[in-house]
Amino acid sequence: MKTKKIELYIHIPFCKSKCRYCDFCSFQAENAVIDDYITKLKEELIFWGKKLTKEEVVTVFIGGGTPSYLKEQYIKEICNVIFQYFKVSENAEITIEANPGTVDLKKLCTYRESGINRISFGLQSTIQEELQYLGRIHTYEQFLQCYNWAREAGFCNISVDLMSAIPKQTIHSYEKNLRTIAELSPEHISAYSLIIEEGTPFYEDENLEDLLPSEEDEVRMYQMTAQILKEYGYEQYEISNYAKKDFESRHNLGYWSHIPYLGVGLNASSYMDERRFENPSDMKQYLKITSFDELYRQTRPLSVHEQMEEFMFLGLRKTKGISKKKFEERFGCSMDSVYEKPLKESIEQGFIKEQGDQILLTQEGILVSNQVLCEFLFDEESS
């Protein structure tokens, strides 16, 4: 039987402190809770490793939270279990997220020795006032030290996160952020626009609206990101991601290209056998799980319409877009026969264009991507 490719995501929900914009499943915890969690996490990994004997893991992503907040021994133990119980591809991309101020040279060396070959630093800004307003606990100087340590530890694939449309941010300060980081020459840069999520301190801040850049400035920040990073040799390959040649995030490309993935840990989501399922978001519930297989068995496979929606919705995030031929091969019908109206309207509006077999967002379409992508969702009656 042919080996199936699969991606593996490990969720570490612990943080030293929670940022003002964050709505992820993350929090502070006592050492005893962390110990119990790592024990259960390894138990879950072993369960799935024994079950997925025909799957080859092509990427691993240890995310959070702040995985680098943990003692390096925990990360080493997690990696040991992965390599012992899963069939990991020889050239697998193995990433860990890290926040400046939570790693030192010893930790980073341990990560490399454990098989991790890619690190993603959550910087967000090089300017102290912006960092403080976001609730980040580090300085740019701390990031720079951690970045240099990562190089010293042997990391040849480093990603840096930057954020635009931050309170009190200006076009000038954002350009400074872009150029400062691009001159360091990390292999990958993720540049996200701040989204105010319900339930976060930012959402409750009545004065925040007056501090945010205007919509016009936010659009300009997005446009200048691709322009400036291109000067430094970065190509935009997804709505918010830029990379040097051959350094695109293979893990993220897998998500957008429908490679099955297993999510392990608190609130982690999985997509296997055209099914989506997720672990509990409550720590007590997660620690009490006795059968990890049960969550999988209780879910129904995605309908054909749901699969089509995801093919369009996720695939169009990539700047290369999606293939009409691959759509037809997968679903047995043409893309035009299913999506004739939204395709025609989006092309006429200048939001989508055709390049040979490919359908992709234009630069104008990227600016209103949420609106455009929603046009490819079926209404409930047709589903």
Secondary structure, 3 states (H helix, E strand, C coil): CCCEEEEEEEEECECCCCCCCCCCCCECCCHHHHHHHHHHHHHHHHHHHHHCCCEEEEEEEEEECCHHHCCHHHHHHHHHHHHHHCEEEEEEEEEEEECCCCCCHHHHHHHHHCCCCEEEEEEECCCHHHHHHHCCCCCHHHHHHHHHHHHHHCCCCEEEEEEECCCCCCHHHHHHHHHHHHHHCCCEEEEEECCCCCCCHHHHCCCHHHCCCCHHHHHHHHHHHHHHHHHCCCEEEECCEEECCCCCCHHHHHHHCCCCEEEECCCCEEEECCEEEECCCCHHHHHCCCCHHHHHHCCCCCCHHHHHHHHHHHHCCECCCEEHHHHHHHHCCCHHHHHHHHHHHHHHCCCEEEECCEEEECHHHHHCHHHHHHCCCCCCCCC
